[in-house]
Amino acid sequence: MLRLNDIRFAIEGRPLFEGASAVIPTGHKVGLVGRNGTGKTTLFKLIRGELALESGEISLPTGARIGGVAQEVPSSDVSLIDTVLAADTERAALMAEETDDPARIAEIQTRLADIDAWSAEARAATILKGLGFDEPEQHKPCSAFSGGWRMRVALAAVLFAQPDLLLLDEPTNYLDLEGAVWLETYLARYPHTVLIISHDRGLLNRAVGAILHLEDRQLTFYQGPYDQFARQRQEKLAHAQAMSKKQEARRAHLQSYVDRFRYKADKAKQAQSRLKALAKMQPITTPQEAALRRLEFPQPEELSPPIIAVEGGITGYGEVEILRRLNLRIDQDDRIALLGKNGQGKSTLSKLLSGRLPLIAGKMVTSSKLRIGYFAQHQVDELHVDETPIDHLRRLRPAETPAKLRARLSGFGLGAEQSETEVGRLSGGQKARLSLLIATIDAPHLLILDEPTNHLDIESREALVEALTAYTGAVILVTHDMHLLELVADRLWLVNAGTVAPYDGDLQTYRDHLLANPSKPKKEQEKPKAKKASREAIQALRSELRKCEARVEKIEEMRAKLAEKLADPALYEDSRVGELETWNRKYAEIMDGLNRAETLWMNAQEKLEAAQAG
C-alpha cells in the first residue's frame, strides 16, 4: 500500500502540506482532487522522489515500481509499437540478452513465460488501438506524429509497463472522447494501484472507487466515486457551517460579557476568565470550498432561423478534400456535440462554420447579422504572456472604462488581482477563462467550443455548464468530457468517413459502441429505427410545447388569484353563501382546465422527445 505519514512541504515559503496523512490500499483506483494550485502535481513529484519532504514519510512496499507520464515520447525513427514494447524494460533486457549457457537460457525462457512476454506485442497493439492508433499507424516512426499524439504514445507505454503504482496527471487532456472512454474502462480493470489527478467527473465516477481530497494542506480519503464524495463533502460543509455559527454565537456572548465588565472591580475576575476562554477557543473554519463563480456569457439578440445552412458542401485545405456531402442546418437554439475520432474532421468542420475555412464546392448561407465566437485550446497558448487580462480587453474595447473592463473580467472569475497580473503568471484555468471571455465578448449568436474544459477544475466546469444552459445562442461542442456533453448537448453529429451526419443514438449508445469496437464508431446496426422527424416537424413540436407551457402558466396565475379570493374569511359569512358557491364553481372549472392543460403539456413533451430520438 501507499502510505503518506505526517508529510510537510512548502514551495517558496508557501506551505502545501502540513502534517498530511493518508493510506492508499493496494489495488485501489483513487482520484486525487482539489482546487488548482493546492499541490496535487507536487504530491506526485514527492511520491516519485523528485522532491524531498521537509518532514514525514512516504512509503511503498519494497521493490514496488512507480510509473507515470512525465512528458511526450521523443521524436525518433522508432515505431510506435516498438516504443511501447521498450517500456517493459525487463522484457526488453531478457529478449536482448545473448548467452550460450543452457542454464541461463532456461532461466530466461522461464522468466519470459512468467511475465507473459510472448503476448506482449498483442497487448501493446491493443493499448495503442484503444488510444486511437490503427495498425498501419502503429508501425510508423514517432517522428511522424505531433506532440499531442506522442503524449498518447507515452501514455500507452506506461499502461503497457503496468507499474505497481500508476500516477496519471490529467491524462484525458490530450485524448478525444473515444480515447477517454477507452481509458476509463482500461483503468477500471487495471491490475494494480492507480492514483489519478483529474477534473473529468465522468472518469472520476466510472474509473475510480475512492477519492483523495487535498484541501487546507491536508489529505482526506473518501470511499466511493466522485458523486458520492461530493455528497459527503456537502454534508461535512453544512455541519462545519452549523458548528461555526454556534461557536460564533458563544464567542459573541463571552466577548459581550468581557466588554461590559472587564473594568468593574467586582466582575474583573470573571471577565478575565472569559478572556482566557476566548483565547483558548479554536475557531471552527468551514473547509475552503472553491467559489462556484458563474461564467456570465453576454446574450445575443434573436435571429430568424436558420443561422447557418450548408447544401452539398465540400471543404478542406487547398485542393485536399476533408469533408464532403455536407448538408447541415443550425438554428439559434441548437446545442450540437460533434462526435468522432481525432483526425476525422471535427476541427475542420469547426473552422468552416466559424468562417476560418471556405467551401471548395457547394453552398453555405449564413444570417447577415450572424456573430460567431470561437474557442480552441490553442488560443489559450496564443494569449500575450507579457500582458495583463485587462490589457487584452483594452485592445478589444478601447472606449470602455477600466471599471467596465474589470466588471467583464469579474464575470469570468478573474478578480482585481488577476486582472493586473501578467498572463504568463496566471494558472491554466485562469487563462482558459480569459480566452472564453474574449471568445464571447461580442455576444455571439453561435459559440464554437473545441475542448473548453482542459485546465478547468470541476467547479469551473460546472460553472461552464450553467453558463451554456443560460446562453441563448447556438453551441457547437467538441469535448472529451462526457459529463459536459450529457448536460449540454441535445443534438449529436457524427464526423466520420469524410462526412457529417446526425447520430441516431444517444451518448450512452455511442459509448457502448466505442467499447464494443473502438475502431468503428458507427451508427446503430442492431435493428432499424423509425425515420427521424424532419427539422421543420421538430420546430413545430417545440413551438407547440412552448404554447402549452404558456397556457399552463396563465391558468396557474388564474388559479392562484381564485385561491387568494377563497382564502378571504369574509366570503364565508352566512350572507354570502351564494357568492361562495359561485367562486367554488369557478375554482373547480379552473382546476379542470389546469389538469387538461398539464396533460396537453406532457403529451407535447413526449411527442418532442420521441421525434428527437427518432
N, C-alpha and C positions, 0 to 999 in steps of 0.2 A: 504494500500500500504506500501511497504518497503521504508523508506526514510533515506538516508545517507547524513548528512549535515555537511560539512566542517570538516571531520574527519582527525585526526592526530594520527599517531602511529609509533613507531620505535622499533627495536629489537637490543639490544647491540649497541645502538648509530647509527644504520643504519636506516634511515627513509624509511618506506614502503608506508605511506600515508601522504601527506602534503596538507591539505585543500581540500581533495577529496569529491565530492558530486555526488549523483545520486538518481533517483527515479525509483522504480520498480512498475509499476501499478499492482493492484490486479488481479490475474488470469493469468498474463503473464508467459510464459515459456521463460527463459532467459539463454543464455550460457555465463559463465564467462571465458574470455580468456585472455591470456597474457603470456609473457615469463616465463619459470621456474625460481622460486626464487623471483618473483616480489611481492608475498604476497597474492595469491588467497586463499590458505588454511587458512592463518592468518585472512583474511576478514571473512571467515565463523566462526572462533572462536570468532571474535569480535561481529558478529551478534548474536551468541548464548549466548554471555555474559561470555564466558570462559576467555577472556582477557579484560582488561579495557582500554578504549580510553584515550589518553593524553588530547585530547580536541575534541570538536564536539559532534555530537549526532547521534544515530541510533534509529529510532522509527518504531514501528509497531502498528496496531490497538489494542486497549485494548482486552486482552484475546486471542490474536492470538497464535496458537500453532506452534512451530518450531520443525521440525524433520529432522533427517539425520542419516547416517550410520557411527557411530564413530568407531566401532570395531566389530569383529565377535561375534556371539552369543556364550555363554559358552557351553562347552561340558557337557551335562547333560542327564538325563534319560527322560526328557520331549520330547514329539514327536514334529516333525516339525510343524504340523498343530496347536497344542496347543500353541507352542511358538509364532506363528504368531497371533493367536487369542488373546493371552495375551497382544499384543501390543496396542490394543484398551482398555486402562485402564478403561475408563468409563463403557464400556460394561461389562468388566470382573468384576468390582465392583458391578454393578447392578445385574448381574447374581449370584454373590456370596452372596448378601445381604439376610439375613433371617429376616422376620418380620411377626407378626400376625395382624398387623394393616391394616384393609381393605383399608383405605385411602392411606396408603403408598404403599400397593400392587398395587393399581390403578395407582399411580404416576409412579412406576417402570415400569409397563406394558406400560403405555403411552410413557414414555421416550424410552424404548426399541423399540417400534414401530417407534418412531421419527428417531432413528439412524439406522433403518433397521437392527436390531440385529439378526433377525431370518434368514436372508440370509448370515450372516457373515461367516459361515463355507464354504459355496459355493464360496464366494468371495475370501476367504483365499486360498482355494484349487486351484482356477483359477490362482491366482498370483504365487503360488508355481509351478504349472504346466508350466506356461509361462517361469519360470526361470530354468526349467529343471528337476523338481522332479515329477515322476509319482505317481499314487495313493498309491501303496504299500510303496514307499519311504516316503511319507508324514506322515505315521504313525510310522515310525522308530524314535528312540531317536536321539537327536542331536549328542550324543557321537559316533554314527555310521558313522559320516561324517568328512572329513578333514577340515582344516581351510578355504580353498578356498570355499568349499561348504557351510560352516557355514556363510561365508560372504554373500552368496546368501540368506540364511535364514534371516539374519539381514536386507538385502535389502527388502525382501518380507514383513517383519514385519513393516517397516516404510511406505512402499507403502500401506499396509492394513490399518494402522492407519490414513492415509490421513491427515497429518498436514496442517495447513493453509499456511505455508511456508516450502517447501521441499528443503533441501540443500543436493545436491549429489556431491561428490568429486570423479571424475574418476570412476563411477560405472561399466563401461564396462571392466575395467582391470581384473576383476575376473569372467567375463562372456565369454561364447563361442559365435560364430557368431549367433547361434539360439537364445540364451538369449538376445544378444544385439539387434537383430531385434525386438524381442517381446517388449523389454524395450522402444525402440523408439516409437512404436505405443501406448504403455500404457501412456508414458509421454505426448504425443501429446493430449491425451484425459483426462489427469489428471484435476480434477475439481478446483484445487487451484493454488497458485503461486509456480513456480519451479525456482530455481537458481542452475545451474549445471556447475561444472568445468569439462571440457572435452577437449581432443585433437583429438577426433574422429570426423572427418569432416562430415562423413555421418550423425551421430547423430545430429550434430550442424546445419545441413541443413534440417533434416526431423522432429526433435522433438521440436525445439525451434523457436520462432518468433522474437527474438531480441537478440542482443549481447551486453554484458557489458565488455568493454575493459579496462584492467588495464595496464597502461604504464606511465612511468615518474612520478610515485606516484600519478597519477590522474586516475579518472574513467570517461569513456565516454560511453554513451548509444546510441546504433545504432538500429534502427528498421530493421527488416528483418533477414533472416537466414545468415549463415556464409559466403557463397559465395558473397552475396550482401554486407556484411560488408567488405570483402576483397577488393572488387572493390572500395568501398568508401574510404577505408584506402589508397589504391594505389593512388587515386586521391588526397587525402589530403597530402600524402607524396610528390607527384610530385609538388603540389602547394607550400608546405613548402620549398622544394629544390629550386624552382624558386625564392621565396622571399628571401631565404638565399643568393643566388648568387647576387641578386640585392643589398641587404644590404652590402654584402662584397665589391662589386664594389664601393658603396657610401663611405664605411669606408676607403677603399684604397685611394680614391680621397681626402678625408679630411686629412688622415694621410700624404699623399704626400705634401699637402699644408703646414701642420704643420712642416714637416721635412725641407722644403725649407725656410720657412720664420719666424720661431719662434724666431730666434736670430737677425732678422733685425728690426731696430727700427721702421721704417715706416710701417711694417707689423705685428709687435708683437701683437697688439690688436686683429687683425683679426685671427691670429694664436691661440691666447688664447681662442677666442670664439669657434673656431673649436675643440680645445681640450675638451672644455666643452660639445660640441655636441657629440664628440666621447664617452665621459664618460657616457652621458645620453642614448646613443644608445643601447638598449637591444638587445643582439644577438638573432636572429631567428634560433633556433636549429631545425633541422629536427627530427621528432619523432624517438625514438630508435627502429629501426627495427631489429629484430633478423637476424643476418647474415645467409644466406642460405649456410652453409658450406657443400660442397659436400662430401659425403662418397665415397672415392675412392677405390673401390674393385680392387684388382690385377686381371689381366686377365689370364686365363689358356690357354694352348695350345689346339688345336683341337684334339679330339679322334674320332675314327671310331664309328659309331652308331651300335647297341645301347650301352650305357654305363652301363646299368643295364637291365637284363631281368629275370623275375620270371615266372616259369611254375609250376602249381599245388601246389603252396606254402601253407604251414601251419605254423603259428608261434604263440608264446605265451610265458608263463612263466612256466618253469618246464614242467609238464605234462598237464597244463591247456591251452587249445587252445583258442586263442582270435580271430584270423583271419584265414579263410580257403578259399580255391578255389582262390588263388591269381594267376592271370595271367596278369602280368604287364610288360610294356616296357617303358624305359626312354631314351631319346636322349638328346644330349647336348644343343639343342636349346629349350627344353621344359620349360614352366612356368606353373606349376601344382598347383592348390589350392585343399587342402583336406577339404571336407565338411562333416558335420555330428555332431551329438550331442556329448558332452563330455561323455567319458566312452565307446564310440563305437569302439575305437581302433586307433585314429589318431596318438597318441604318440607312440603306439606300432608299427605302420607302419613306422613312422619316425625312430625309433630305429632299425628296421630291415634293412631299406635302408641305414642307416649310419653305419651298421656293429656292432651296440651295442647289437643286439639280433639275435640269429641264427634261421634258419628254423628248425622246428620239422620234416617236411617232404616236399618233392618237390625239385625243382631245382632252384638255383639262380646263374646267370652268371654275373660277373662284368668285366669291362675292366681292364687289368693287370696294367695299369698306373693310374687308377682312384684315384683321391684325393677328399675327401668329407669334407665339412665344416658343422658344426652343431651348431646352436644357439637355446637354450631353455631358458625360463625365469629363471629357477632355477640356470642356470650357472652364472647369474648376482650375485646371492646371494652367489656363491661359490668363488668369487674373494677374494684375500687375503687383508683384510681390513687394515692391518698394513703395506702394501707395496704400492709403487707408481706405476702408469701405466708403467713407464719406467723400473721398476724392473720386472714387468710381462713380458715385451718384451725381456728384457735381458736374462731371463731364456729360452725363446724360440729361441732367436737369439744371442747366446753368442759371436759370432765372429763379429757381426755388430758394427759399431762405434756409439757412443752416438748421433752424428748428424743424422745418418741414422734412428736410432730408433725414434728420435724426429720428423723426417720427416714423418714416418709412423703414429705417433700419430696425427700430424697436419692434415694429410689427412683424419682423422676421427673426426676433430673438437676439438681435445684436444691440446691446445696450450702449450706454455712453462710453464706457471704457473700450469696448471692441470697435466702436465707430472711429476712434482716433488711433487704433493700433494698426501697424503695417500688416498687410495681408500675409506676408511671409511668416509672421509670428502667430497667426490665427490657427486654430485647430482645423482638421479636415472637415468636421461638421459645420463650423462657422463659415468656412469658405463655401461649402455647398449651399448654406442658407443665403449667402451673398449672391451666388450665381442664380439661385431661384428668384431672388428679388429682382435682379437685372432682367431675367427672362420674362417676368410678369409685370414689369413696371408700366408697360403701355396698356394694361388691361386687355390682354389678347382674347380674341374670340375662340382661338384654338391653341391649346397648350400641348406641346410635344415633349414628353419626358423620357429620356433614354438613361436608364439605370440611375434614377434620382436618389436612391436610398444609400448608395455607397458613402461611407463616412458619417451617416446619420445614426445616432443612437436610437434606442427603442422609443423613448419619449418623443423624439423629433419625428420618427416615422409615424407615430400615432397622430402627431400634430399635422403631418402632411395628409393623412387620411381625412382628418376633419376639414382641412383647407380645401381639398379636392371635392369633398362632399358638398361644401357650401358654394363652391365655384360654379358659376352659371355659363361657363364656356365649355367647348368640347375638349376632350382629353384623349391623346394617343399615348399609350403607356407601354414602355419596354422595360421589364424588370425581372430579376430572378427571385424577388420577394413574393412568394405565393400569398402570404397574409395580406399584403397591399392589394394584389390583384383581386383576391376574393372580396375585399371590402369596397373596391372602387369600380372595377370593370363590369359592364353589363353586356358588352359585345366582344366576341373573340374573332380575330382574323389570324389565319394560319399562313405564314410566309414559308413556302416550300416548293421545291421543284420549279423555280423560276417564275412563280406567280403568287398572287394573294387571293384568298377566298375565305368566306365566313367559315368558322369551325362549327360543326354541327353539335358537338358535345359541350359539356361544361368543363370547368377546370379540373374537377376530380376525374372525369373521363380522360382528359388529356394526360393527367398524371399517371393514371392506370396504364395508358397506352405506352408511355415512356418507360415505365417499369417492366412492362411485358416485353417490349422490344425497343430499346433506346434508339436504335438506328433508323426506325421507321415510325416517326410520329405522324401517322396518317389519320384520316377521318374515320368515323365509325364504320366497322366492317361486319359486326356481329349480326345485325339484322337491319333491313332497310327501314328508314324512318319516313314519317309523313313529310311531304314537301313543306318547307318553311314558308311562313306567310310573307307576302311582299312587304317592302318597306312602307308603301302607302297604307297597306292594311294595318300595320303596326302603329303608324302615326295616327290613324283613325281611332284605333283602340285606346291609345294614350289620351287622345282628346276626349273620348267618351269617359275614361276613368277620371279625368280632371273635372268634367261636368258632374259626375256622380259625387265626387269629393265636395265640390262646391254646394251641391244640393243638400248633402248631409250636414254641412256646416251651417247652412241657412236654417234648416229645420231645427237643428240643435240650439241655435240662438232663440228661435221662437219658443222652444220647449223651456229654456231657461227663464224667459220672461213670464211664461204662464206659471212656472213653478214658484217664481217670486210673488206673483199675484195670489196664488193659492196659499202662500205662507202668511198672508195678512190675517191676523186674528179677527179683525172687524168683519171679514167676509163670512164668518161662521156664526154671526148673530142671527137670532130667530127671524128677524125681519128681512133677512137677505137670503133665505133658503132657495128661492127661485134663481137668484143670481149665481149662487154657489153651484147649483145643478148645471147651469149654462157653462160656467168655467170648467167644471169637471168633464163635461161632454167634449168641450174644445180640447182639453188636455188629452183625453182618450184618443181623439182624432189625430192630434199631433203625434202621439206615441205610435199609433198605427202607421202614419206616414213615415215616421223615422225608421221603423222596422223595415218597411218596404224599401226605403232609400238605402239603408245599410245593406240589404240583400242585393240590390242592384249594384251597389259599390263593390261588394265582394265578388259578384259574378263578373263584373268588368275586370277586376284584378286577375281573376282566374283565367279569363279569356286572353288577357295580355300576356300573362306568364306562359300560357300554352303556346301562343303564337311565337313568342321569343324563343321558346325551347324547340320549336319546330316539331 
